[in-house]
Amino acid sequence: MDEVGPKAFIADKAYDADRLIEKLDKRGKAPVIHLRKNRTHPRNIHFSIYKNRNISEWFFARLKQFRGIATRYDKLKSTFLATVQLVAIVIGIN
């Protein structure tokens, strides 16, 4: 959490925990996390920012379609990272 650089933390309902939200508030990061149904104290979230969450989810879904990445055949971290970068370029071009 200390290394996270953006000003907003976008996540789904699974990350709607008071401890996480307090930690984000201390660090000056806006929590953009959809509320769970059983939350007793609702808070305001930026739905315009939350709607953009699907872009990253679609990217990771496309990334996992490549068998070598989904199963991580590469033993070395550097070759796996190079494979992910290459596939990300292919996804970006298409």
C-alpha positions as CSV (number, residue, x, y, z in Angstrom):
1,M,0.0,0.0,0.0
2,D,2.9,2.4,0.6
3,E,4.1,2.2,-2.9
4,V,0.7,2.9,-4.6
5,G,1.1,6.2,-6.5
6,P,-2.4,7.2,-7.8
7,K,-4.7,9.5,-6.0
8,A,-7.6,7.1,-6.1
9,F,-7.9,3.4,-5.2
10,I,-10.5,1.7,-7.4
11,A,-11.8,-1.7,-6.3
12,D,-15.0,-3.7,-6.2
13,K,-17.2,-4.6,-3.2
14,A,-14.8,-7.2,-1.9
15,Y,-12.4,-4.5,-0.7
16,D,-15.1,-2.5,1.2
17,A,-13.5,-2.8,4.6
18,D,-13.3,-0.1,7.2
19,R,-9.6,-0.8,7.9
20,L,-8.6,-0.4,4.3
21,I,-10.7,2.8,3.8
22,E,-9.1,4.3,6.9
23,K,-5.7,3.4,5.7
24,L,-6.4,5.0,2.3
25,D,-7.8,8.2,4.0
26,K,-4.6,8.5,6.1
27,R,-2.5,8.4,2.9
28,G,-4.7,10.9,1.1
29,K,-6.0,8.5,-1.5
30,A,-9.7,8.6,-2.4
31,P,-11.3,5.1,-2.0
32,V,-13.5,4.5,-5.0
33,I,-15.0,1.2,-3.7
34,H,-18.6,0.2,-4.3
35,L,-20.6,-0.3,-1.1
36,R,-21.7,-3.6,0.2
37,K,-25.4,-4.0,0.8
38,N,-24.9,-4.6,4.6
39,R,-22.9,-1.4,5.2
40,T,-24.4,0.5,8.1
41,H,-22.7,3.9,7.4
42,P,-22.8,4.6,3.7
43,R,-20.3,7.0,2.2
44,N,-20.1,8.9,-1.1
45,I,-18.2,7.4,-3.9
46,H,-17.3,8.8,-7.4
47,F,-19.4,6.7,-9.7
48,S,-17.9,8.4,-12.8
49,I,-14.4,7.1,-11.7
50,Y,-15.8,3.7,-10.7
51,K,-17.3,3.2,-14.1
52,N,-13.8,3.2,-15.6
53,R,-12.9,0.2,-13.6
54,N,-14.1,-2.1,-16.3
55,I,-11.3,-1.0,-18.7
56,S,-8.6,-2.6,-16.5
57,E,-10.8,-5.7,-15.9
58,W,-11.2,-6.2,-19.7
59,F,-7.5,-5.8,-20.2
60,F,-6.7,-8.5,-17.6
61,A,-9.4,-10.8,-19.1
62,R,-7.8,-10.4,-22.6
63,L,-4.3,-10.9,-21.0
64,K,-5.4,-14.2,-19.5
65,Q,-6.6,-15.5,-22.9
66,F,-2.9,-16.1,-23.7
67,R,-2.0,-19.5,-22.4
68,G,1.6,-18.8,-21.5
69,I,0.5,-16.0,-19.2
70,A,-2.5,-17.7,-17.7
71,T,-0.4,-20.7,-16.7
72,R,2.9,-18.9,-16.3
73,Y,5.2,-21.2,-18.1
74,D,8.2,-18.9,-17.7
75,K,10.4,-19.7,-14.8
76,L,12.2,-16.4,-14.6
77,K,10.5,-13.2,-13.5
78,S,12.2,-11.2,-16.3
79,T,11.0,-13.5,-19.1
80,F,7.5,-13.5,-17.7
81,L,7.5,-9.7,-17.5
82,A,8.8,-9.5,-21.1
83,T,6.0,-11.9,-22.2
84,V,3.3,-9.8,-20.4
85,Q,4.7,-6.6,-22.0
86,L,4.7,-8.2,-25.5
87,V,1.2,-9.4,-25.1
88,A,0.1,-6.0,-23.8
89,I,1.5,-4.4,-26.9
90,V,-0.4,-6.9,-29.1
91,I,-3.6,-6.2,-27.1
92,G,-3.0,-2.4,-27.5
93,I,-2.5,-2.7,-31.2
94,N,-5.7,-4.7,-31.7
